[in-house]
Amino acid sequence: MFRRSLCLVIILSFCFILSASGIYKELEEQNISDPENVPGVKEPLYTKQDVEQQVEKKTELQEEIKQPSVQLPPAQLPPAQLPPAQQPPVQQLPVQQKITISLAGDCTLGTDESFSYANSFPYQVKKQNEDWSYFFAGVKHIFENDDLTLVNLETTFTTAKKKAKKTFRFKGDPSYVNILKEGSIEMVNIANNHIYDYLQKGFDDTLETLEQAGILYSGEGHIAFFETKGLTIASLGYCGWSTSIKDQLKSDLEDVRSKGDLVIVSFHWGKERSNYPNDIQKELGRFAIDHGADLVAGHHPHVIQGIEKYKGRYIVYSLGNFCFGGNRNPKDKDTFIFQNEFVFMDGQLKDSQCKIIPCRISSVTHVNDYQPTVLEGEEAQRVMNRILKYSSSLEYAFTED
């Protein structure tokens, strides 16, 4: 009985195996890969194609692993992050600075009380309704594009009544200082023969007025310092009637040379109406250069004089009148602006060039309207020729080249 049962189990198992093999073969022949098409199969089936793809990926991965690794260079920091000892040296370029200084002549922003009111300076102020910009309107474009403008202030700003006993005594209302501000004039020389026209009171009032307006002044014992572009310009002023001021001049120059990168010296000197400097002018001008001045500005003759280039520095002996309320219609209205450009390299003065701008003290020829005007064409050349003529007689004559 037992043996029969065992044989029956073996026979049934064999039949089951044969049946399963037949089903697999049928599926293979029909290439059935969708499990939904196989009756009774609920789990996903993997086709032969799936298996072949997996085998191919595995083979590729094995090939990549067999490839030799890439040799990377040693890690390097960018130059900016290198330790100081390894950083390449930085080449420092020279630092260049250019300073342009403009000089102009006598500015009498006022009048003598003995003059008639008609066409006087105060008359023109009223006529322009106190438009302070009127007076330097013809030259402001020059002054506002330089680094420093220096003129000779030949008047007082005061309301004082007591005056000196002399022929001409000039004063202007303190409000007239706005003419300088509107004209882009930063500095004035006060060393001249009219700064005490209204005695000590007039002098003190003038200095106070200038200070309140922010206008620098030099002369009469005062030294002005002007800062621009990281450089310092020092300005000194003297009445140069004789050479007796040499010791004081030398001492002052020695003092300011250590404080200023540039030094300007203004002299009120010479003979009125003369187009040629006298011996005192020449001696003082050259002496100033010898002891440290970089530029010498002259005034008082009320007419233009020549220019010298002495040891590479310029001596402008007389700039003439400019905005001049001291004469309602002077015969000689020629004047000029002298510009000196200084070139510095790393704080050291290396070069100096000049430019002359011919002007007339009035915008019209028949009268003085107190509005300095730049000349052009033949008129400009005429004034330039005068300057060259007067310069040619000097030992260190300035030339147009």
Buried (B, 14 or more C-beta within 10 A) or exposed (E): EEEEEEEEEEEEEEEEEEEEEEEEEEBEEEEBBEEEEBEEEEEEEEEEEEEEEEEEEEEEEEEEEEEEEEEEEEEEEEEEEEEEEEEEEEEEEEEEBEBBBBBBBBBBBBBBEEBEEEBBBBBBBEEBEEEBEBBBBBBBEBBEEBBBBBBBBBBBBBEBEEBBEEEBBBBBBBEBBBBBBBBBBBBBBBBBBBBBBBBEBBBBBBBEBBEEBEBBBBBBEBBBBBEBEEBBBBBBBBBBBEEEBBEEBBEBBEBBBEEBBBBBBBBBBBBEEBBBBBEBBBBBBBBBBEBBBBBBBBBBBBBBBBBBBBEEBBBBBBBBBBBBBBBBEBEBBBBBBBBBBBBBEEEEBEEBEBEBBBBBBBBEEEEBBBBBBBBEEEBBEEBBEBBBEBBEEBEBBBEEE
